[in-house]
């Protein structure tokens, strides 16, 4: 082999080594991506397992807890951390390879990796959106107790309304104006409805304060706050109107009882007066009879004297 051929062979080997070196340097980008993707994949599996656990709990008639979702939020935050690390390390390596000429600007490889790095932002947005959804689920759990409580009060009030409507107004009092057992039951039912309505007013007041805190802490947006605040205030006004209605109903029953007792007393007094009047007329009659009898006896006495 002459010198030219040897030189050519050395040149070819040098080019091959150079290409191998370029590919080796390019593989650093693949290695960085693979390492972070493995870490992200593990966190995604944790999230998937937790979702399956929640589905199982709900299928068995149970419900998820705040801690169940907290675990998924922790995993999503870890994914965001890995994505930021992935993007930063890929960008640093990309810039180094570009400046060293391993990656030539505007070539296919250069554009491919530039696109890969930019696409990480989409993954970050998706992870942050998932966290928002998880926070919404946690918020639903925290508000579920309040909503269930209101539903129970509404159901109880419907039942009380049904029972109260079954009691006829005519059965509330006896003829002398005394409260009957039905009347006592009516007042008891109305009193329970007053308690329910008052409880709802107080519950909605606490709910509005909770909304204020959520807005201040950035848990909900201003538009969501305005929407829910309007709904709760409307329901609170409705509960307040119900409270006034039941108060009036109790007052009406009490007033009716007073009216009936007054009527009964007036009838009793009238009857007593009539009895007294009749007694007085009878005494006058007896007095006149006695006086007449005295006169008759006197006349009889005179007649006997005259006959003698």
C-alpha positions as CSV (number, residue, x, y, z in Angstrom):
1,X,0.0,0.0,0.0
2,X,1.5,3.3,-1.1
3,X,1.6,6.4,0.9
4,X,-1.4,7.9,-0.8
5,X,-3.6,4.9,-0.1
6,X,-2.4,4.9,3.5
7,X,-3.1,8.6,3.8
8,X,-6.6,8.0,2.3
9,X,-7.2,5.2,4.7
10,X,-6.2,7.3,7.6
11,X,-8.5,10.0,6.4
12,X,-11.4,7.7,6.1
13,X,-10.9,6.3,9.5
14,X,-10.6,9.9,10.9
15,X,-13.9,10.8,9.3
16,X,-15.5,7.6,10.7
17,X,-14.2,8.5,14.1
18,X,-15.4,12.0,13.7
19,X,-18.9,10.7,12.8
20,X,-18.8,8.3,15.7
21,X,-17.8,11.1,18.0
22,X,-20.6,13.3,16.6
23,X,-23.2,10.5,17.1
24,X,-21.8,9.9,20.5
25,X,-22.2,13.5,21.5
26,X,-25.7,13.5,20.0
27,X,-26.6,10.5,22.1
28,X,-26.1,12.7,25.2
29,X,-29.4,14.3,24.3
30,X,-31.1,10.9,24.0
31,X,-29.6,9.8,27.3
32,X,-30.8,13.0,29.1
33,X,-34.3,12.5,27.6
34,X,-34.4,8.8,28.5
35,X,-33.3,9.4,32.1
36,X,-35.9,12.0,32.8
37,X,-38.6,10.1,30.9
38,X,-38.0,7.1,33.2
39,X,-38.4,9.3,36.3
40,X,-41.6,10.9,34.9
41,X,-43.0,7.5,33.9
42,X,-42.6,6.2,37.5
43,X,-44.5,9.2,38.9
44,X,-47.2,8.7,36.3
45,X,-47.6,5.1,37.4
46,X,-48.0,6.3,41.0
47,X,-50.8,8.6,39.9
48,X,-52.4,5.8,37.9
49,X,-52.4,3.5,40.8
50,X,-53.9,6.1,43.1
51,X,-56.7,6.8,40.6
52,X,-57.4,3.1,40.4
53,X,-57.6,3.0,44.2
54,X,-60.1,5.9,44.3
55,X,-62.2,4.1,41.6
56,X,-62.2,1.0,43.7
57,X,-63.3,2.9,46.8
58,X,-66.1,4.5,45.0
59,X,-67.2,1.2,43.4
60,X,-67.5,-0.2,46.9
61,X,-69.7,2.7,48.0
62,X,-67.0,4.7,49.6
63,X,-65.4,8.0,48.7
64,X,-62.0,9.5,48.2
65,X,-60.3,11.6,50.9
66,X,-58.3,14.7,50.6
67,X,-55.1,12.7,51.3
68,X,-55.8,10.5,48.3
69,X,-55.6,13.5,46.0
70,X,-52.7,15.1,47.9
71,X,-50.6,12.2,47.0
72,X,-51.4,12.7,43.3
73,X,-50.7,16.4,43.5
74,X,-47.3,15.6,45.1
75,X,-46.5,13.2,42.1
76,X,-47.6,15.9,39.6
77,X,-45.4,18.5,41.3
78,X,-42.5,16.0,41.0
79,X,-43.3,15.5,37.3
80,X,-43.2,19.3,36.8
81,X,-39.8,19.4,38.6
82,X,-38.5,16.6,36.3
83,X,-39.8,18.4,33.2
84,X,-38.1,21.6,34.2
85,X,-34.9,19.7,34.8
86,X,-35.2,17.8,31.5
87,X,-35.8,21.0,29.6
88,X,-32.9,22.8,31.2
89,X,-30.4,20.0,30.7
90,X,-31.5,19.4,27.1
91,X,-31.2,23.1,26.4
92,X,-27.7,23.2,27.9
93,X,-26.5,20.2,25.9
94,X,-28.2,21.4,22.8
95,X,-26.5,24.8,23.1
96,X,-23.1,23.1,23.7
97,X,-23.5,20.8,20.7
98,X,-24.5,23.7,18.5
99,X,-21.6,25.9,19.6
100,X,-19.1,23.0,19.1
101,X,-20.5,22.3,15.6
102,X,-21.7,18.8,16.4
103,X,-25.2,20.0,15.7
104,X,-25.4,22.2,12.7
105,X,-28.0,24.9,12.8
106,X,-31.0,24.5,10.5
107,X,-30.2,20.8,9.8
108,X,-32.9,18.1,10.4
109,X,-31.3,17.0,13.6
110,X,-31.0,20.5,14.9
111,X,-34.7,21.3,14.2
112,X,-35.8,17.9,15.7
113,X,-34.1,18.6,19.0
114,X,-35.2,22.2,19.1
115,X,-38.8,21.0,18.6
116,X,-38.4,18.3,21.3
117,X,-37.2,20.9,23.8
118,X,-40.0,23.3,23.0
119,X,-42.6,20.5,23.3
120,X,-41.7,20.1,27.0
121,X,-43.7,23.3,27.7
122,X,-46.8,21.5,26.5
123,X,-46.2,18.7,29.0
124,X,-45.7,21.3,31.7
125,X,-49.0,23.0,30.9
126,X,-50.7,19.6,30.9
127,X,-49.2,18.7,34.3
128,X,-50.3,22.1,35.8
129,X,-53.8,21.6,34.4
130,X,-53.9,18.2,36.1
131,X,-53.0,19.8,39.4
132,X,-55.8,22.3,38.9
133,X,-58.2,19.4,38.3
134,X,-57.0,17.6,41.4
135,X,-57.4,20.8,43.5
136,X,-60.9,21.1,42.2
137,X,-61.6,17.5,43.3
138,X,-60.2,18.3,46.8
139,X,-62.4,21.4,46.9
140,X,-65.4,19.3,46.0
141,X,-64.6,16.9,48.9
142,X,-64.3,19.8,51.4
143,X,-67.6,21.3,50.3
144,X,-69.4,18.0,50.1
145,X,-70.1,18.0,53.9
146,X,-71.8,21.4,53.5
147,X,-73.8,20.4,50.5
148,X,-74.9,17.1,52.1
149,X,-75.9,19.0,55.3
150,X,-78.1,21.4,53.3
151,X,-79.7,18.5,51.4
152,X,-80.5,16.8,54.6
153,X,-82.1,20.0,56.0
154,X,-84.2,20.4,52.8
155,X,-85.3,16.7,53.0
156,X,-86.2,17.1,56.7
157,X,-88.1,20.3,56.0
158,X,-90.1,18.7,53.2
159,X,-91.1,15.9,55.6
160,X,-92.1,18.4,58.2
161,X,-94.1,20.4,55.7
162,X,-95.9,17.2,54.7
163,X,-96.8,16.3,58.3
164,X,-97.8,19.9,59.2
165,X,-100.1,20.1,56.2
166,X,-101.9,17.0,57.4
167,X,-103.1,18.7,60.6
168,X,-106.4,20.5,60.0
169,X,-106.6,24.0,61.5
170,X,-109.9,23.2,63.0
171,X,-108.3,20.5,65.1
172,X,-105.8,22.8,66.8
173,X,-108.0,24.0,69.7
174,X,-110.9,22.7,71.8
175,X,-114.2,24.6,72.1
176,X,-112.9,26.3,75.2
177,X,-109.8,27.5,73.4
178,X,-107.3,25.0,74.9
179,X,-104.5,23.6,72.7
180,X,-105.2,20.1,71.6
181,X,-102.6,17.4,71.1
182,X,-102.8,18.1,67.4
183,X,-102.2,21.8,68.1
184,X,-99.2,21.0,70.2
185,X,-97.8,18.8,67.4
186,X,-98.4,21.6,64.9
187,X,-96.4,24.1,67.0
188,X,-93.7,21.5,67.5
189,X,-93.4,20.9,63.8
190,X,-93.3,24.7,63.1
191,X,-90.6,25.1,65.7
192,X,-88.5,22.4,64.2
193,X,-88.9,24.1,60.8
194,X,-87.8,27.4,62.4
195,X,-84.7,25.7,63.7
196,X,-83.9,24.2,60.3
197,X,-84.3,27.6,58.5
198,X,-82.2,29.3,61.1
199,X,-79.5,26.7,60.7
200,X,-79.5,27.1,57.0
201,X,-79.1,30.9,57.3
202,X,-76.1,30.3,59.6
203,X,-74.6,27.6,57.3
204,X,-74.8,29.9,54.3
205,X,-73.1,32.6,56.3
206,X,-70.2,30.3,57.0
207,X,-70.1,29.2,53.4
208,X,-69.8,32.8,52.2
209,X,-66.9,33.4,54.7
210,X,-65.3,30.2,53.3
211,X,-65.6,31.6,49.8
212,X,-63.9,34.8,50.9
213,X,-61.0,32.8,52.2
214,X,-60.7,30.7,49.1
215,X,-60.6,33.9,46.9
216,X,-58.0,35.5,49.2
217,X,-55.9,32.3,49.0
218,X,-56.2,32.0,45.2
219,X,-58.1,28.7,45.4
220,X,-60.9,30.1,43.1
221,X,-61.0,32.9,40.5
222,X,-62.9,36.1,40.9
223,X,-65.5,35.0,38.4
224,X,-66.1,31.7,40.2
225,X,-66.3,33.5,43.5
226,X,-68.9,35.9,42.1
227,X,-71.0,33.1,40.7
228,X,-71.0,31.0,43.8
229,X,-71.4,34.0,46.1
230,X,-74.6,35.0,44.2
231,X,-75.9,31.4,44.5
232,X,-75.3,31.2,48.2
233,X,-76.8,34.6,49.0
234,X,-79.9,33.7,47.0
235,X,-80.3,30.5,49.0
236,X,-79.6,32.4,52.3
237,X,-82.4,34.9,51.4
238,X,-84.7,32.0,50.7
239,X,-83.9,30.4,54.1
240,X,-84.4,33.7,55.8
241,X,-87.8,34.1,54.2
242,X,-88.7,30.6,55.3
243,X,-87.7,31.4,58.8
244,X,-90.0,34.5,58.7
245,X,-92.8,32.4,57.3
246,X,-92.6,29.8,60.1
247,X,-92.3,32.5,62.8
248,X,-95.5,34.0,61.4
249,X,-97.2,30.6,61.4
250,X,-96.4,30.1,65.0
251,X,-97.7,33.5,65.9
252,X,-100.9,32.9,64.0
253,X,-101.5,29.7,65.9
254,X,-100.9,31.4,69.2
255,X,-103.1,34.3,68.2
256,X,-105.9,31.9,67.1
257,X,-105.6,30.3,70.5
258,X,-105.9,33.6,72.3
259,X,-108.9,34.5,70.2
260,X,-110.6,31.2,70.9
261,X,-109.9,31.5,74.6
262,X,-111.2,35.1,74.6
263,X,-114.4,33.9,72.8
264,X,-114.9,31.1,75.2
265,X,-114.4,33.5,78.2
266,X,-116.8,36.0,76.7
267,X,-119.4,33.2,76.2
268,X,-118.8,32.0,79.8
269,X,-119.2,35.6,81.2
270,X,-122.4,36.1,79.2
271,X,-123.8,32.8,80.4
272,X,-122.9,33.7,84.0
273,X,-124.6,37.1,83.6
274,X,-127.7,35.4,82.2
275,X,-127.7,33.0,85.1
276,X,-127.3,35.8,87.6
277,X,-130.1,37.7,85.9
278,X,-132.4,34.8,86.0
279,X,-131.6,34.2,89.7
280,X,-132.3,37.8,90.5
281,X,-135.6,37.7,88.7
282,X,-136.5,34.5,90.6
283,X,-135.7,36.2,93.9
284,X,-137.9,39.1,92.9
285,X,-140.7,36.7,92.1
286,X,-140.4,35.0,95.4
287,X,-140.4,38.3,97.2
288,X,-143.6,39.4,95.4
289,X,-145.2,36.0,96.1
290,X,-144.4,36.3,99.8
291,X,-145.7,39.9,99.9
292,X,-148.9,38.8,98.2
293,X,-149.3,35.9,100.6
294,X,-148.8,38.3,103.5
295,X,-151.6,40.5,102.1
296,X,-153.9,37.5,101.6
297,X,-153.2,36.3,105.2
298,X,-153.9,39.8,106.5
299,X,-157.2,40.0,104.6
300,X,-158.2,36.5,105.9
301,X,-157.5,37.7,109.5
302,X,-159.7,40.7,109.1
303,X,-162.5,38.6,107.6
304,X,-162.4,36.2,110.6
305,X,-162.7,39.1,113.1
306,X,-165.6,40.7,111.3
307,X,-167.4,37.3,111.2
308,X,-167.1,37.0,115.0
